[in-house]
Amino acid sequence: METPLIEFVKVTKRFGDKTVLNNIDLKIYGNQITTIIGKSGTGKSVLLKHIIGLLEPDEGEVLFQGRAINRMNRKEKDAYKSRVSYLFQNNALFDSMTVFENVAFPLIQTTDLGKREIKERVMKRMEELELTDALDKYPSELSGGMQKRVALARALITDPEIVLFDEPTTGQDPIRKNMILSMITHYKKKFGFTAVMISHDIPDVFFISDRIIILWDGRIGFEGTYEEAKKVNIPLIDEFLRSLEGFEDELTGLISREVFRVRYSTILGGPVVPLKVSAVLFSIRISLLEETIGPQKTMEVLRMLGEYINTRFSPIGAFSARYSRDEILTIFPHTDVEEAEQLVYEFAQELKDKVLANIKLVSEKKVGEEPCFDIHIHGGVVDVSSSDTIDQIVEKARARQRIIAIHRCENGR
């Protein structure tokens, strides 16, 4: 069995008479995104501070690769902390430093890089997070959302092995919120770091998380994948998941996955099952010459595609939800595959003639003089039977996907 990168063993933490963490056990595995969710005051931030060593348990141990952090000597503990980066909930920016100086600070403090290389690295991060206009400003001159992005740029500047994110998207609008979550995924894949994140942004975090930890009154209520969480018959988990059913997908405006599943189950499992049901899986592929601006572009396109899908298909009784980070699944009750294919064909023509060009204009981002990217929309239509699960529908639809609309880079670069 895989050895955890970080492990909590019977950890208890008290502040005065209040027990914040109560005899908890949990495992965090390397090269994954683990998201900790739970109500306010359940000890989520306290848990993160134990990982980085800002707090030590009153009882129990926190292990890194099998070694207790609180029993490391000074040199070992410093070496461990150098592998971990922390994005604080309140950002913890230095008020007396400019944005550029704040982002550069970890490189100045922990590396031997020269001024030129530090500037190049900082500028790259600033461009990725749309902060180049704020280079010479001070934190007090920025909005809360911009301060959050500065803190994220600083957390990623040293290319750390472990990154702890304490509410990284607080104060962001839906586009930038999803862009930040996508960037976390992007950098995790590119650099191979382990991410541990606290977030209230449901359902968005489910699209990027490998594992979910539900913290409940200082105890671990659940630890595993999101799909596993829905199958476990534990009252507190049922209560928590039921509380999510009203959430819509804030980025696209579509219904949440939980509501989607309930609606699907009602149609296929009700007393009167439709004679014909079909589904289509839409997905987005964006080819970029400027790879680092991909998440922003993808989220802009996904948001607008969701709006167009909802506008086009909701009036005929279809319902849609985002299945993964860049996929949207639509169910067509009382519609067979041939009819659905025709609907998708007509929709694709509209995408080609009007929508994609508008999407590209709206999602333009000033990186360099002429940002250039191609948009490919894929669609796969399948027949749905009463025994099909949503995951099975998606698997079948992926196998049948083909490009239905393309908008190519205009300048031909």
N, C-alpha and C positions, 0 to 999 in steps of 0.2 A: 504493500500500500504506500502511496506517495507520502513523503514526510512533509509536514506543514512548514512553511517558511516562518510563520509566527504562530505561537500557540499560547492561549491563556489557560492556566491550570488552577482551578479553585480560587480565582481572584476575587477578593473583596476589598472595596474601598469605601471609607467613611469620611464624612466631613461633619465633625461634631457628633450630634446624635443621629444624623441622617446617613443611612446606608445607600450609596449611589450604585455601586456594583455589588451584587450579592452572590458570591460563590459561583462565579461563572466559568464555564469551559467553552472555548471556541477555537477553531482552526482557520488560518488564512493561508492559502496556497500560492506559490510563486507564479508569476506571469498570468495572473487573473485579475479581474475587477470584482472586488467584493464590496457590496453596498450594505450599509447599516441603516435600517429604517426603524422608526418607532415614534411614539408621541414625545412632545417636549418634556424635558426633565427626566428622561429615562436613563441618562448616563452615556449618551452616544459620544459627546465630545470628551468626556472623562476617559472613555475607552481608548480613543485615539491618542490622548496624551500619555497613556501608559505605553503605547507602542513606541513612541519616539523617546520615551524616558523622561518626559517632563514631570510625570507623576510615578510614584512607586506604590505597589499594592500594600495594604495593611496585612493582608493574608494572601497566600498563594504566590504564583510566579508567572511572569511573562517571558516566554522563551523565544529566542531568535536562532533558528537552525539548531534547536535542541539545547541551547545555552541560556541560562537565566540572565536577563539584561541587568538586573540589579546586583548580580554577583560578578559582573565583569570588572576588571581593573580599569583605572582611568584611561589608559591608552586604548584598551579594547572598546570601551564605551564610546570614546571619541571617534574611533574608526567606524563603529556601528552607526553613530549619529550622522557621520558624513555620507552614509549611503541612503539616508532618509531625508525627504523634503516634506514640509508641512505647509499647507495652505490654510491659514487660520480663518475662522468664521468672520472675525472683525478685521481681517486683512493684515493688521499689524505692520502697516507701512510707516516709514520714518517721515514725520512731518517736515523735518528740516532738509530733506533730500528731494531732488527732482524725481520725476518718474524714471528717467534714464538711470539716475544714480541708485534708485531703489532696486531696479531690475539687475543692475550690474553688481550690486553689493555682494551677493554670495560668491561671484567669480573672483572679486577682489580679495575677499576674506579667505577663500578656501583653495585657490589655484595660483599657479605661477604664470598665468597667461599675460601677454603684453597688452598694452592699451588698445592697439589696433584690432587684435583678435577679439578682445572683450567687446569692443564697439560693434564689430561685425555680428557677433552672436546676439547681442542685445537688440540690434536693429532688426535682425531676422525675427526674433520673437515679437517685437513690437508690431511689425507688419502683419504677422499671423493673427494677432489679436486686435488689429485695427487701433493701434495706440500711437502711431507715428505723429499725429497732430498734438499729442500731449507730452512729447519728449521733455520739454523744458518747464512743464508745469509742476506744481506741488500738489500732494494728495488733497489738501484742503480746497483746491480749485476744481476738483473733479467730482462728478456725480458718484453715487454709491456703486452703480453698475460699472463705471470705468475703473473705480478703485479695485473692484473685484478682479477685473481683467489684468490690472497691473500686478496684483498679488499672484494671479495664476502664471503670468509671464515669469515672475521671480521664482516661483516654485519649480518651474520646468527648466530654468536657465542652466542648471548644473547637470542635466541629464541624469537624474537620480535613479537608484535601483528600486526604491520604494517611495511612493508618493501618497501622502495622506491628505485627503480633500475634505475639509469641514464646510459643508454647504457651499460648493463651488459656484453654484448658479443663482444664489440668492440675489434678488434685485435686478435680474436680467429679464428682458422681454423674451417671448417664446423663440424667436429666431436665434438670438445670441445664446439663450439657454441651451438649445439643442446643438448649436455650434460648439459650445464649450464641452458638452458631453461627447460630441463626435470627435473633438480634438483630443479628449482624454483617451478615447478608443484608438485614434490615429497614432498618437505618440506611444501608447502602450504597445501597439503592434510594431511600430518602427524601432523603438528602443528596448522593448522587452521588460519594462518595469512592472512591478506589482502595484496595483492601485487599491487603496482602501478609502471608501467614500461614505460620508454621511450625506443624506439627501432627503428632502421632502417632495422632490419633484416627481410625483407619481402620475402617470405611468412611465414617463420618459426614461427613468433610470433602469426600468426592466429591459429596455431594448439594448443596453450595453453591459449589463451585469452578468458575470459568470455565476456568482453566488450571492444569496441574500441572507442577511442576518436580521431577524426581528428581535429587537430589544424591548422587553416589557417589564416595567417596574423593577429595573435593575437586574433582571434575569434574562437568559437567552430563551426566547419563546420558540424560535425556529432557526435552523441553520441548514442551508442547501440551495438548490436552484429554485427559481420562481415556479417552474412547472411542478416540482416536488411539493412546494408549499401549498399548492391548491389541492393536492391529493391527501394531505395529512389531516386526520380527523382530531384536531385539537381545538377546543372552544375558543381560546384566545386568538388563534390564527384565523379561524373562521370569522370572528368578530372584526379582526383587522382587515381581512380581505374584503369583507362585505362593505366596510367603510370606504373602500376604493371604487366601488361600482359606479358611483356618481361622477367620477372624474372623467372628463373628456380629454382627448389628446389635444393639449393646448397648442401645439405647433400647427397641426392640420385642421383643427376644429371638428375632426371626426369623432365618433363615439370611442370610448375606451375599450381595451381588449376584453375587460370583464363584462361590460354591457354587451359587446359583440357576441361573446360566448353564450350569454344568457339568451339573447335574441335568437341565435342560431339553434340552441337547444330547444327553445320554445317551438320553432318552426318544424324542426326535424323530429322532435320527440313528443309533439302534441297529439291530441286525439285525431286530428285530421292532417295527415301528411300530404304536402303538395305532390302532385303526380310528376312534376318536373322542377328541378332546382339546378342551377349552374353557378359557377364562380369564376372570377378572373383575378389573377395575381398580377398587379402592376409593380414594376421595379424601375429604379433610376440608375443609369450609369453615366458618369460624367468623365470624359477624357480631358486631361489638363496638361498644358505645358508648364503651368505654374502649380505644381502638385500641392504645395502647402496651403493654397486657398480652397482646397476641395471641400472641407466640411461646411464652410460658409455657403458656397455655391449649392451643395447638395441640399442643405436645409432650406434654402430659399426656394429651390425647385420643388422639393417635397411639399412644402407648405402650400404653394400655389397649385400643385397637382391635386393635393387633397381637396382644396376648395373647388376645383373644376369637377372632380369626380363626384363630390357631394352635390353640387349644383345640377350636374347632368343626370345622375342616376337615382337620387333620393326621391324625386317626384314619381318614379315608376315602382317604388316600393323596395328598391335595393338598399342595402346598408353596408357600410365600409368601415374599416379600422386599420390602423398601421400595425402590421404584423411584426416587422423588424425595423431596424433603423431606417432603411430606405426602400421598404416594401409596403404596399397597400393591398389588402384583400377585400374584394367586393363580392357579396352573395346576392344572386338574382333569384328570388322566389318566383315560382310559376313561369320560369323561363328555361327553355331547353338550350343545348349547346349551340345549335344553329342560330337561334334568335340572339343569344348572347354574343356570338361571333359577329353578327351584323351590328349590334349595339356598339361593340368595341371598335369595329371598322369605322363606323360613323364618328365615334369619339376620336379615333386616331386621325381621321381627316381634319377634324377641327383642331387637334393638337398641331398638326403639320402646318395648317393654313394660318392659324392665328396665335395659338396659346404659347408655343415654345419661343417664338420671337419676342412676345411680350414678357415671358419669364426671364429670358436672357437680359432684356433691357432693365427689368426691375432688379435683378440679382447682380447687376454689374458692380464691381468693386474696384476701387482705384488702387490697383497694385501694378506699378509700372505704367506705361503709357497706353498699352493696348492688350488688356487681358484677353486671353483666347481660350475657348473651351467648346467642346462638342457635347450636346445632350442627347442621350439615347434612352427612350422609354420602351421597356419591354412589357409584353402582356402574354399571359397564358390562360386559355379558357378551358375549363373541364366540367364534366357532368358530376353532379353530387348525388350520392345515394344516402339513404337514412342511416347506414352504418358507418359513414365516413366521419372521422374526427377532423377538426380544423387542421391539425398538423398533417394529416393524410391528404387533405385537399391541397394544402400548400405544396407538399412534396410532388403531387401529380401535376400541379400547375407549373411548378418550376421546370419540370421535364418538358413541358410543352411551350415554354416561353419563346418568343421571337421578338425582334425589333418591330414595333408598330409605328414609331415616330422618331425622327432625327432632326435636330437642328445643328447644323455644322458651323464651325468657326468661319466667320466671314472673310478674315484677312488671309486665310490659307497658310498661316505659319505652321 
